[in-house]
């Protein structure tokens, strides 16, 4: 099981700050595709992956990263500085 965290507008579109997901997915992208099949709100939230960053166990990664050893995955929009 993996804790999936959602931040900022990703959280607003999905409607929860986090959830525990049981998955057989091998990569982040496979997990995203699995989530998109759950409900339309996931499809909407993940419709433009170029606008979303992902981290596994608090380390930035790419969508093709393997989930081996993943305890926590976070999805969030890119940060802007100021």
ChimeraX commands (.cxc) that place a marker at each C-alpha (Angstrom):
marker #1 position 0.00,0.00,0.00 radius 0.5
marker #1 position 1.16,3.50,-0.83 radius 0.5
marker #1 position 0.14,6.82,0.70 radius 0.5
marker #1 position -0.71,9.18,-2.16 radius 0.5
marker #1 position -0.61,12.90,-1.32 radius 0.5
marker #1 position -2.23,15.66,-3.37 radius 0.5
marker #1 position -1.29,19.33,-3.07 radius 0.5
marker #1 position -2.71,22.69,-4.23 radius 0.5
marker #1 position -5.09,22.51,-7.23 radius 0.5
marker #1 position -4.46,18.76,-7.62 radius 0.5
marker #1 position -5.97,18.29,-4.16 radius 0.5
marker #1 position -8.84,20.66,-4.99 radius 0.5
marker #1 position -9.75,18.67,-8.11 radius 0.5
marker #1 position -9.52,15.27,-6.43 radius 0.5
marker #1 position -11.18,16.43,-3.22 radius 0.5
marker #1 position -8.93,14.80,-0.61 radius 0.5
marker #1 position -5.47,15.70,0.72 radius 0.5
marker #1 position -4.30,12.07,0.65 radius 0.5
marker #1 position -5.42,8.47,0.38 radius 0.5
marker #1 position -3.99,5.02,0.90 radius 0.5
marker #1 position -3.88,3.12,-2.37 radius 0.5
marker #1 position -3.38,-0.58,-2.89 radius 0.5
marker #1 position -1.77,-0.99,-6.30 radius 0.5
marker #1 position 0.09,-3.45,-8.47 radius 0.5
marker #1 position 1.45,-0.62,-10.65 radius 0.5
marker #1 position 5.14,-0.76,-11.46 radius 0.5
marker #1 position 5.72,2.92,-12.28 radius 0.5
marker #1 position 4.30,6.30,-11.35 radius 0.5
marker #1 position 2.64,6.53,-14.78 radius 0.5
marker #1 position 0.92,3.17,-14.30 radius 0.5
marker #1 position -0.38,4.39,-10.93 radius 0.5
marker #1 position -1.68,7.59,-12.55 radius 0.5
marker #1 position -3.48,5.55,-15.22 radius 0.5
marker #1 position -4.97,3.34,-12.50 radius 0.5
marker #1 position -6.16,6.38,-10.54 radius 0.5
marker #1 position -7.68,7.95,-13.68 radius 0.5
marker #1 position -9.86,4.85,-14.05 radius 0.5
marker #1 position -11.35,5.29,-10.55 radius 0.5
marker #1 position -13.51,8.37,-11.08 radius 0.5
marker #1 position -13.81,11.36,-13.45 radius 0.5
marker #1 position -12.25,13.72,-10.88 radius 0.5
marker #1 position -8.94,11.85,-11.20 radius 0.5
marker #1 position -9.13,12.02,-14.98 radius 0.5
marker #1 position -9.58,15.80,-14.69 radius 0.5
marker #1 position -6.78,16.24,-12.14 radius 0.5
marker #1 position -4.30,14.23,-14.21 radius 0.5
marker #1 position -5.39,15.47,-17.64 radius 0.5
marker #1 position -2.21,17.54,-18.18 radius 0.5
marker #1 position 0.79,15.82,-16.64 radius 0.5
marker #1 position 3.12,18.58,-17.87 radius 0.5
marker #1 position 1.54,20.74,-15.14 radius 0.5
marker #1 position 2.22,18.22,-12.36 radius 0.5
marker #1 position 5.39,17.27,-10.51 radius 0.5
marker #1 position 5.78,14.03,-8.61 radius 0.5
marker #1 position 7.92,12.88,-5.69 radius 0.5
marker #1 position 8.47,9.41,-4.27 radius 0.5
marker #1 position 9.40,9.28,-0.59 radius 0.5
marker #1 position 9.95,13.08,-0.73 radius 0.5
marker #1 position 12.40,12.94,-3.66 radius 0.5
marker #1 position 11.48,14.49,-7.02 radius 0.5
marker #1 position 11.20,11.93,-9.78 radius 0.5
marker #1 position 9.76,11.39,-13.25 radius 0.5
marker #1 position 6.54,9.65,-14.24 radius 0.5
marker #1 position 8.49,6.66,-15.59 radius 0.5
marker #1 position 10.15,6.06,-12.20 radius 0.5
marker #1 position 9.61,2.61,-10.73 radius 0.5
marker #1 position 7.59,2.36,-7.52 radius 0.5
marker #1 position 9.97,-0.13,-5.88 radius 0.5
marker #1 position 10.12,0.71,-2.18 radius 0.5
marker #1 position 7.67,3.60,-2.49 radius 0.5
marker #1 position 5.91,4.39,0.78 radius 0.5
marker #1 position 4.62,7.80,-0.22 radius 0.5
marker #1 position 3.94,9.53,-3.53 radius 0.5
marker #1 position 3.11,13.21,-3.80 radius 0.5
marker #1 position 1.55,15.03,-6.76 radius 0.5
marker #1 position 1.78,18.84,-6.91 radius 0.5
marker #1 position 2.01,21.73,-9.36 radius 0.5
marker #1 position 5.48,23.13,-10.12 radius 0.5
marker #1 position 6.66,25.63,-7.55 radius 0.5
marker #1 position 7.29,29.22,-8.54 radius 0.5
marker #1 position 9.78,31.42,-6.77 radius 0.5
marker #1 position 9.40,34.96,-5.69 radius 0.5
marker link #1:1,2 radius 0.2
marker link #1:2,3 radius 0.2
marker link #1:3,4 radius 0.2
marker link #1:4,5 radius 0.2
marker link #1:5,6 radius 0.2
marker link #1:6,7 radius 0.2
marker link #1:7,8 radius 0.2
marker link #1:8,9 radius 0.2
marker link #1:9,10 radius 0.2
marker link #1:10,11 radius 0.2
marker link #1:11,12 radius 0.2
marker link #1:12,13 radius 0.2
marker link #1:13,14 radius 0.2
marker link #1:14,15 radius 0.2
marker link #1:15,16 radius 0.2
marker link #1:16,17 radius 0.2
marker link #1:17,18 radius 0.2
marker link #1:18,19 radius 0.2
marker link #1:19,20 radius 0.2
marker link #1:20,21 radius 0.2
marker link #1:21,22 radius 0.2
marker link #1:22,23 radius 0.2
marker link #1:23,24 radius 0.2
marker link #1:24,25 radius 0.2
marker link #1:25,26 radius 0.2
marker link #1:26,27 radius 0.2
marker link #1:27,28 radius 0.2
marker link #1:28,29 radius 0.2
marker link #1:29,30 radius 0.2
marker link #1:30,31 radius 0.2
marker link #1:31,32 radius 0.2
marker link #1:32,33 radius 0.2
marker link #1:33,34 radius 0.2
marker link #1:34,35 radius 0.2
marker link #1:35,36 radius 0.2
marker link #1:36,37 radius 0.2
marker link #1:37,38 radius 0.2
marker link #1:38,39 radius 0.2
marker link #1:39,40 radius 0.2
marker link #1:40,41 radius 0.2
marker link #1:41,42 radius 0.2
marker link #1:42,43 radius 0.2
marker link #1:43,44 radius 0.2
marker link #1:44,45 radius 0.2
marker link #1:45,46 radius 0.2
marker link #1:46,47 radius 0.2
marker link #1:47,48 radius 0.2
marker link #1:48,49 radius 0.2
marker link #1:49,50 radius 0.2
marker link #1:50,51 radius 0.2
marker link #1:51,52 radius 0.2
marker link #1:52,53 radius 0.2
marker link #1:53,54 radius 0.2
marker link #1:54,55 radius 0.2
marker link #1:55,56 radius 0.2
marker link #1:56,57 radius 0.2
marker link #1:57,58 radius 0.2
marker link #1:58,59 radius 0.2
marker link #1:59,60 radius 0.2
marker link #1:60,61 radius 0.2
marker link #1:61,62 radius 0.2
marker link #1:62,63 radius 0.2
marker link #1:63,64 radius 0.2
marker link #1:64,65 radius 0.2
marker link #1:65,66 radius 0.2
marker link #1:66,67 radius 0.2
marker link #1:67,68 radius 0.2
marker link #1:68,69 radius 0.2
marker link #1:69,70 radius 0.2
marker link #1:70,71 radius 0.2
marker link #1:71,72 radius 0.2
marker link #1:72,73 radius 0.2
marker link #1:73,74 radius 0.2
marker link #1:74,75 radius 0.2
marker link #1:75,76 radius 0.2
marker link #1:76,77 radius 0.2
marker link #1:77,78 radius 0.2
marker link #1:78,79 radius 0.2
marker link #1:79,80 radius 0.2
marker link #1:80,81 radius 0.2
marker link #1:81,82 radius 0.2
view
